[in-house]
Amino acid sequence: MRNSLFAGLALGLGSLLLNLAPRPALAQSGPASSFVADSLDRYIQRGMRQWEIPGLAVVIVKDGQVVAAKGYGVRAVGKPEPVDANTLFMIASNTKLFTGTAIAKLAEEKKLSLNDHVQQYLPGFRLYDSTATRLVTVRDLLGHHLGTKTFQGDFTFWDSNLSRQEIIDHMRLLKPVAPFRQDYGYCNAGFLAAGQIIPVVTGGTSWEDYVQQNMLQPLGMNNTYMLTAGMGQRPNLALPYTNTYAPLSLLPLDQVDNLGPAASMVSCVNDLGKWLRLQLDSGKYEGKRVLPWSVLRATRDANTLLTTRRSTLLPTHFRTYGLGEFATDYNGKQVYWHTGGASGYVSNVCFVPEAVLGIAILTNQDNQSFFEALRYQLLDSYLGVPYVDRSAQFLAASRPGNEETKAAVAKLKERVAKKTRLALPLAAYVGQYTHPLYGPITIEKKGKQLVASFSRHPALRATLDYMDGQEFRATYSNATYGIFPAVFAVKDGKVQSVELRVNEGIDQDPYLFARN
């Protein structure tokens, strides 16, 4: 997972494995740790250089006050516009807590129960297994209990042209890898399905309108947007970058409104500071009740046990998942958090009610763990953990994975450079191929190369350069998807299928497309 664009998305603590100037703080004074007061700017500047992060924004809330809300670096490489506390980033899976809170609020109002069967609200809902289909509850959707592998199916769903309903319909094709309710498998489509229950029980209010009306508006989160549509036209947007497979490069903006309840929100640290203040004041904001405490408590209750093993790097012993947020112990305090990853963006939102401490960190480079290292450095500073340079620690942990990826890409380049004679004429590989979940792709001949186009991702292409045997190097037009072998199967001189793989942060499994 270390080299995936969603490295911190599902695993949180398990994901361990530019010369930029800071901007003036946009914050009121408040109680700060000595690290925040004396070293925060230098630490962030150094970390951004080491991890090649163009822009970063952070907010810290302590004892009801905003200690820091500020930006560092630039919104776009090569341009002077700075990141500030109002700069927009995709927050991706940090959307999930808003969805879980919406469901918990409706449960508090007796509009539904977390233990209700999903088919009670979505009669056409189906999973691969008929027993699981009959038993699956709202709680199961939000607790990642479906038996699927983490990210399973997301190559088909993420940034695709499928509608929300079509994604839900495709869930019946996700063959589980574990028994229902036994294991944790992070499922974005499950959160989508939960969000689609909201209009059913509210008489037609969409997920995005419900969250807007019940959370964003009361908190004055006026610079937070429920959907990615139009994001590129908004002022003060940080653009997305990656350096996973090549030097730092600009990425296209994800369009994931079809997975809205799992991932589509766009926000800034000034607004997330308001969300943190609500979390730290039991559902109140500036003295006014926005959400019942019982609703927040329900989101934090453990639905899924992830581990009870002590971390070798951090002062933690357990990890659970509630309704859109993780929970752990940290040096004796209970911590709640979630991370978010989209193409070119990784972020985290974290709060420690016992310490009345909240942290949100947004970044616009997806192949780095500094966004997590900074969070733990801040937790250490406020919760009395002796100083350890978390950035250096995480950088060392990430180095083997990054070097392995670079070596794999270099090896593919070497195989292409040998100009081995083709096993079959290029024309033999041309045609349409189909995967039962994804649907069709088309492979065409363009000069001395093959080019694959994808029905679910109309803007995506993969250039196929011959290596040897029946293997080509697949280089995707969107660097998010990576550079991998494309492996054809041939029988009696005829091409039968092609196996394609994408960045494991999108989908961990290869897809076998059969020749039509």
MOKA-V349748 format. One record per helix or strand of 3 or more residues. SS is the DSSP state (alpha for helix, beta for strand). FROM is the first residue (numbers start at 1). TO is the last residue. If there is no record, write none. Layout:
<<SS:FROM:TO> <SS:FROM:TO>>
//
This chain:
<<alpha:12:16> <alpha:34:38> <alpha:40:51> <beta:55:62> <beta:65:74> <beta:88:90> <alpha:92:108> <alpha:118:120> <alpha:130:135> <alpha:138:143> <alpha:154:157> <alpha:164:173> <alpha:188:202> <alpha:207:219> <alpha:231:233> <alpha:257:263> <alpha:269:280> <alpha:293:300> <beta:304:307> <beta:319:321> <beta:326:330> <beta:333:342> <beta:345:352> <alpha:353:355> <beta:357:363> <alpha:370:383> <alpha:390:417> <alpha:426:429> <beta:431:435> <beta:439:446> <beta:449:454> <beta:457:468> <beta:471:476> <alpha:479:481> <beta:483:491> <beta:494:500> <beta:511:515>>
//
